[in-house]
């Protein structure tokens, strides 16, 4: 990740208090350039108050769309991402941000022209983004999620289910470093784009998608089970973050207006996810937008993401997990703040977070 000055506009945009740029306040920004959306988070830190969010913005750019056998990102999707980041650069400058961190993930990591996209972003917006490694993405996503949830006495497994990939991380109850992490190139957009193109989706396509997701996740989740056995971990809490998880949580609560605080820590049960999945699958894509809580722009990929969630639960033998709105942007922002304040980098945030 690295610094600059830039950013957005969004499907979910929450304007917070006017930024205070007085010396006792420190404002930093984080940008998550993902396979389905580009997210901006601006936070402020004050010694007396800890960390508070000032602005959250999400723009759907669908970078994974059209990512085919040639392994290249589609030009139209790249331009949409650059346009969002141009807006983000202006927002960051307007909000008195001292420094900005930007990380690219998922399909960009795999794309033959992923680096060319980042060079174009730097040229057009001044944002020096870089591609996060799989381990970095898992670490920062977990750091963000843990900052929004109460400390737990049990070991924790997190999953960050994005548009192009899913990252997993295992942490012990007293550990400040991961015991294990991994990434699978399976996400909401990649599953939907490859298998779920029918409108409405037919049962045969869903079964094919389920089988493919099962095969793609099995080696990684088997390795996780082995690592837990080696570490003598008989029980763990499961935490999920990123767009699919937060959308399913919003649908479970039938939110008309999205509220991040209601998602953090919300328990989602496998039977609820199955009911939501069946409901989504039974509707044409356009009709899904009428479902309360389903974010505009996610109608075509949410089914793919829901199938991944169900398979994670099945393979890990869990019937419930905790959803979390905080994730990669929060983890990146906290990391940057720690650099600015010369605080240690651990999985636990170095300052209280009031998301």
Secondary structure, DSSP 8 states (H G I E B T S, - for coil): -B--------SEEEE-S----STT-EEEEEEEE-SSEEEEEEEEEETTTEEEEEEEEEEE--TTTT--TT----HHHHHHHHHHHHHHHHHHHHTT-SEEEEEE-THHHH-TTHHHHHHHHHHHH----EE--HHHHHHHHHHHHHHTS---SSEEEEEEE-SS-EEEEEE-TT-SS-SEEEEES--HHHHHHHH--SSS--HHHHHHHHHHHHHHHHHHHHHHHHHHHHTT---EEEEEESHHHHHHHHHHHT-SS--HHHHTT-EEEHHHHHHHHHHHHTS-HHHHTTSTT--TT-TTTHHHHHHHHHHHHHHHT-SEEEEES--HHHHHHHHHHHHHHT----SS-SS-EE-
